Amino acid sequence: MGAFLRLDWLAALMLALCQLARGRSFAAGVLLGVAAMARLFPAFFLLGPAVLAARDCGSADARTRRCAWPPASA
């Protein structure tokens, strides 16, 4: 059963193309934005831990430098 909304971005992209063909550019732009954000939004969840890991690995003091994943919170 599983993947109910796995390809929602593709459906939004196809609907955007249909709206663009009908001359409804605003609706096409909204649907294109929905499709783009559906693909990009999950990457933002990794942004916080990546910044913490870069901060820990880039520490100037060798005694406090720790490069571990996942990073320890401050």
Beta strands, then each sheet from edge to edge (+ up, - down):
end
